[in-house]
Amino acid sequence: MQRAGLGNTDSPARTEVESGATAFPASAESPRASTPPVSPGRPDATAFPLPEDAGTHADVPRWTPEDGGTPTHAPTLLGAEPLTTTHLPFAYLLEDLQILGQVQNTYIVASTKQGLVLIDQHVAHERVLYEQLCRERGAFPIPKQHLLTPETLQLSRRDALLLQEKLPELQAIGFELEPFGQDAFLIRAVPAALKGDPVQTLRDIVDELVELSISKRLPIAREQIWTTTSCKMAVKAGDPLSLPEMHKLIEDLARTENPYLCPHGRPITITLNWSDIEKRFKRS
């Protein structure tokens, strides 16, 4: 099973991504229309505490298949740009990075210069996708892939009315939809980062937007659509990840403008500093 933004193998049901683009490639040179909105600032004691010398580290060494063995640094996947502190404020998150494994198919366990780190894979991927949607939208068209056979999304009357209202916002982030009979829509294309079932993903997005509009009794803002879409497209708790996928996810997280909180405000990582570990074992 391919995960959104974590692999570039095309689904059998879809054609090549338009313009040969990979799923939301992260590039330092990518133009931005504006600074993407981010969640509230980091907590006082979050994972990955900022070291005093952050921003002075050299480029992070990169692993390639030709090196053999197990990668100890994030590999180059999907044509990612080299990680340098000149354009990446959180490059230090990858310093001495070593992936130790995945726990309960939900948490990535890693060792870094700062300490032992637990990363919630779902909210980490949600943060990555959210910032990619914010950044790519408006700068240039978001990469999308056309379905070989268009699929039909049948909704209730209430859900169909909301989707019709928010159709321009969804089309702007890569969904190509059109009305198809009463309370139904034809799905012709989806964002390139989406690797799951397009019908179910869109149904989940609409369901959550309807619930939010009812509970808050407020119009659905554009940022809420980004948040909901990134959540529904992200890798889920319980999904097994390969070692390269885990490295790619952490590398992409280090590229974001807020690697500490997901768009909903949930913490992404928990770090147990080496000094704290030594104290617990009475080594200090």
C-alpha positions as CSV (number, residue, x, y, z in Angstrom):
1,M,0.0,0.0,0.0
2,Q,1.4,3.3,-1.0
3,R,1.3,6.2,1.4
4,A,0.5,9.8,0.4
5,G,3.8,11.6,-0.4
6,L,5.9,8.7,0.8
7,G,6.5,6.9,-2.4
8,N,6.4,7.5,-6.1
9,T,5.0,4.2,-7.5
10,D,1.9,4.9,-9.5
11,S,-1.3,3.1,-8.4
12,P,-2.5,0.7,-11.1
13,A,-5.7,2.6,-11.4
14,R,-4.1,5.9,-12.3
15,T,-2.0,7.5,-15.0
16,E,1.3,9.2,-14.7
17,V,1.4,12.4,-12.6
18,E,0.9,15.5,-14.7
19,S,4.2,17.2,-15.8
20,G,6.1,14.3,-14.4
21,A,6.1,15.9,-11.0
22,T,6.5,13.8,-7.9
23,A,3.9,13.9,-5.1
24,F,4.4,17.4,-3.7
25,P,8.2,17.6,-4.0
26,A,9.8,19.7,-1.4
27,S,12.3,22.2,-2.8
28,A,14.0,25.2,-1.4
29,E,13.7,27.0,-4.7
30,S,9.9,26.4,-5.0
31,P,8.3,29.8,-5.2
32,R,5.8,30.8,-2.5
33,A,2.8,33.0,-2.9
34,S,2.9,33.8,0.8
35,T,4.1,32.3,4.1
36,P,1.8,29.4,4.9
37,P,-0.3,29.6,8.0
38,V,1.0,27.4,10.8
39,S,-0.3,26.1,14.1
40,P,0.4,27.8,17.4
41,G,4.0,28.1,18.5
42,R,5.9,25.2,19.9
43,P,5.5,24.3,23.6
44,D,8.2,25.1,26.1
45,A,9.3,21.5,26.4
46,T,8.6,19.8,23.1
47,A,10.6,17.2,21.2
48,F,13.7,18.3,19.3
49,P,14.7,21.1,21.6
50,L,16.6,23.8,19.7
51,P,20.4,23.5,20.5
52,E,22.4,26.6,21.1
53,D,24.4,26.1,18.0
54,A,21.5,25.3,15.8
55,G,22.0,26.9,12.4
56,T,25.8,26.3,12.4
57,H,25.7,22.7,11.5
58,A,27.2,21.5,8.2
59,D,25.2,19.7,5.6
60,V,23.8,16.4,6.8
61,P,25.5,13.4,5.2
62,R,23.2,11.5,2.9
63,W,22.8,7.8,2.3
64,T,22.5,6.2,-1.1
65,P,21.8,2.6,-2.0
66,E,25.4,2.3,-3.3
67,D,26.7,2.9,0.2
68,G,25.3,-0.4,1.3
69,G,24.2,-1.3,4.8
70,T,21.6,0.5,6.8
71,P,21.1,4.3,6.2
72,T,22.0,6.4,9.3
73,H,20.8,9.6,7.7
74,A,17.7,10.4,5.6
75,P,18.1,9.0,2.1
76,T,17.4,11.1,-1.0
77,L,14.0,10.1,-2.2
78,L,11.6,11.7,-4.7
79,G,14.3,14.1,-5.9
80,A,14.5,16.0,-2.6
81,E,16.9,18.9,-2.5
82,P,20.0,18.6,-0.3
83,L,19.4,19.6,3.3
84,T,21.4,22.7,4.2
85,T,20.9,25.1,7.1
86,T,21.0,28.0,4.7
87,H,17.4,27.3,3.7
88,L,16.3,24.7,6.3
89,P,15.9,26.1,9.8
90,F,15.4,22.6,11.4
91,A,18.2,20.7,9.7
92,Y,19.6,20.0,13.2
93,L,16.7,17.6,13.7
94,L,18.4,15.2,11.4
95,E,21.8,15.4,13.1
96,D,23.1,11.9,14.0
97,L,19.7,10.6,13.1
98,Q,19.3,6.8,13.3
99,I,15.9,5.1,12.8
100,L,15.5,2.4,15.4
101,G,12.2,1.1,14.2
102,Q,8.4,1.4,14.3
103,V,6.3,0.6,17.3
104,Q,2.7,-0.7,17.0
105,N,2.9,0.5,13.4
106,T,2.1,3.9,14.7
107,Y,5.2,5.5,16.3
108,I,8.7,5.9,14.7
109,V,11.5,5.4,17.2
110,A,14.7,7.3,16.4
111,S,18.0,8.3,18.0
112,T,19.3,11.8,17.4
113,K,22.0,14.1,18.9
114,Q,19.3,15.5,21.2
115,G,18.0,12.2,22.6
116,L,15.6,9.3,22.0
117,V,12.6,10.4,19.9
118,L,9.1,9.0,19.4
119,I,7.3,10.4,16.3
120,D,3.6,9.9,15.7
121,Q,3.6,9.0,12.0
122,H,0.1,10.2,11.3
123,V,0.4,13.7,12.7
124,A,3.9,14.1,11.3
125,H,2.7,13.3,7.8
126,E,-0.4,15.5,8.4
127,R,1.9,18.5,9.1
128,V,4.0,17.7,6.0
129,L,1.0,17.5,3.7
130,Y,-0.7,20.6,5.2
131,E,2.3,22.8,4.6
132,Q,2.7,21.4,1.1
133,L,-0.9,22.3,0.3
134,C,-0.4,25.8,1.7
135,R,2.8,26.4,-0.1
136,E,2.0,24.9,-3.5
137,R,-1.5,26.3,-3.8
138,G,-1.3,29.7,-5.5
139,A,2.4,29.4,-6.4
140,F,1.7,27.0,-9.3
141,P,-0.7,24.2,-9.9
142,I,-0.6,21.3,-7.4
143,P,0.5,18.1,-9.1
144,K,-2.4,15.8,-9.7
145,Q,-3.0,12.4,-11.4
146,H,-6.0,11.5,-13.6
147,L,-7.9,8.3,-12.9
148,L,-7.9,5.9,-15.8
149,T,-11.6,5.4,-15.1
150,P,-13.5,8.3,-13.5
151,E,-15.2,7.3,-10.3
152,T,-18.6,8.4,-8.9
153,L,-19.1,9.9,-5.5
154,Q,-22.7,9.6,-4.3
155,L,-23.6,11.8,-1.4
156,S,-26.6,12.8,0.7
157,R,-28.4,16.0,-0.3
158,R,-26.8,18.0,2.6
159,D,-23.3,16.7,1.9
160,A,-23.7,17.4,-1.9
161,L,-24.7,21.0,-1.2
162,L,-21.6,21.6,0.9
163,L,-19.3,19.9,-1.6
164,Q,-20.8,22.0,-4.4
165,E,-20.1,25.1,-2.4
166,K,-16.5,24.2,-1.7
167,L,-15.8,22.7,-5.1
168,P,-13.4,25.6,-6.1
169,E,-11.3,25.1,-3.0
170,L,-11.0,21.4,-3.5
171,Q,-10.2,21.9,-7.2
172,A,-7.4,24.3,-6.2
173,I,-5.7,21.6,-4.2
174,G,-5.8,19.0,-6.9
175,F,-9.2,17.3,-7.0
176,E,-10.9,17.4,-10.4
177,L,-14.6,17.0,-9.7
178,E,-17.8,17.8,-11.6
179,P,-21.5,17.4,-10.9
180,F,-22.9,14.1,-12.2
181,G,-26.6,13.7,-11.7
182,Q,-28.5,14.4,-8.5
183,D,-26.3,14.6,-5.4
184,A,-23.4,12.9,-7.2
185,F,-20.0,14.0,-8.5
186,L,-17.6,12.5,-11.0
187,I,-14.0,12.2,-9.8
188,R,-11.6,12.6,-12.7
189,A,-8.3,13.5,-10.9
190,V,-6.9,13.6,-7.4
191,P,-3.8,15.2,-5.8
192,A,-0.7,13.3,-6.7
193,A,0.1,12.7,-3.1
194,L,-3.2,10.7,-2.6
195,K,-2.5,7.0,-2.7
196,G,-5.7,5.7,-1.0
197,D,-9.2,5.2,-2.3
198,P,-10.3,8.6,-3.8
199,V,-14.0,8.0,-3.2
200,Q,-13.6,7.1,0.4
201,T,-11.1,9.9,1.0
202,L,-13.4,12.5,-0.5
203,R,-16.3,11.1,1.5
204,D,-14.3,11.4,4.7
205,I,-13.3,15.0,3.9
206,V,-16.9,16.0,3.2
207,D,-18.2,14.2,6.3
208,E,-15.8,16.1,8.6
209,L,-16.5,19.4,6.9
210,V,-20.2,18.9,7.3
211,E,-19.8,18.0,11.0
212,L,-17.6,21.1,11.6
213,S,-20.1,23.4,9.9
214,I,-22.9,22.0,12.1
215,S,-21.0,21.9,15.4
216,K,-19.4,25.4,15.0
217,R,-22.3,26.9,13.0
218,L,-19.7,28.9,11.0
219,P,-18.7,28.9,7.4
220,I,-15.9,26.5,6.5
221,A,-12.7,28.5,6.1
222,R,-10.1,27.7,3.4
223,E,-7.5,26.7,6.0
224,Q,-10.0,24.2,7.5
225,I,-10.3,22.5,4.1
226,W,-6.5,22.2,4.0
227,T,-6.4,20.8,7.5
228,T,-9.1,18.2,6.9
229,T,-7.7,17.2,3.5
230,S,-4.1,16.7,4.9
231,C,-5.5,14.7,7.8
232,K,-7.5,12.3,5.5
233,M,-4.7,11.9,3.1
234,A,-2.0,11.2,5.7
235,V,-0.6,7.8,6.6
236,K,-2.7,6.3,9.4
237,A,-1.9,4.8,12.8
238,G,-1.5,1.1,12.2
239,D,0.1,1.5,8.7
240,P,3.4,-0.3,8.5
241,L,6.2,1.9,7.0
242,S,9.4,0.7,5.4
243,L,12.8,2.1,6.6
244,P,13.1,4.5,3.6
245,E,9.6,5.7,4.1
246,M,10.3,6.5,7.8
247,H,13.5,8.4,6.7
248,K,11.6,10.3,4.0
249,L,8.9,11.3,6.5
250,I,11.3,12.6,9.1
251,E,13.3,14.5,6.4
252,D,10.1,16.1,5.1
253,L,9.1,17.0,8.7
254,A,12.5,18.8,9.1
255,R,11.6,20.9,6.0
256,T,8.4,22.2,7.5
257,E,8.0,25.5,9.3
258,N,6.5,24.0,12.4
259,P,7.7,20.4,13.0
260,Y,6.4,20.4,16.6
261,L,2.6,20.5,16.2
262,C,0.1,19.1,13.7
263,P,-2.4,21.5,12.1
264,H,-4.9,20.5,14.9
265,G,-2.4,21.4,17.6
266,R,-1.4,17.9,18.6
267,P,2.2,17.2,19.5
268,I,4.2,15.4,16.7
269,T,7.2,14.2,18.7
270,I,8.3,13.3,22.2
271,T,11.9,13.4,23.1
272,L,13.7,12.0,26.1
273,N,17.0,13.9,26.3
274,W,20.2,11.9,26.8
275,S,20.9,13.8,30.0
276,D,17.5,12.8,31.4
277,I,18.1,9.2,30.5
278,E,21.5,9.3,32.3
279,K,19.8,10.8,35.4
280,R,17.1,8.1,35.3
281,F,19.9,5.4,35.3
282,K,21.9,7.4,37.9
283,R,24.8,7.8,35.5
284,S,25.1,11.6,36.1
